[in-house]
Amino acid sequence: MNYNYRYRLDPSDALQETLNRHRDLYRQVYNHFLYRLNHSDGTTKYGEINQLPSIKQWWDDLTDLYSRTLQNVVERLYTNLSRLKDAKDNGRKVGQLKWKAPTEY
């Protein structure tokens, strides 16, 4: 039998502030790419991922974040979109992806 151990994380106040700032930046990146998805034609997941280096040049706060986690944010957006499409194909009524508020991400 395999056991999974759980450990409670108790970060310091400075680390908690850094984690919250990073989470907020990931939320902003998600909303940015959602806006780009809704207002452009023919965007693809890998096309958007390839845009991340140029976006990091003008968005200075993103230099603190790891590139792989930024790629995961874009992948999360397109995964959510494909799940909505699958639900629609199965006959369910679905809406659109919504903008994430600071408390929702």
Buried (B, 14 or more C-beta within 10 A) or exposed (E): EEEEEEEEEEEEEEEEEEEEEBEEBBBBBBBBBBEBBEEEEEBEBEEBBEBBEEBBEEBEEBEEBEEEEBBBBBBBBBEEBEEBEEEEEEEEEEEEBEEBEEEEB
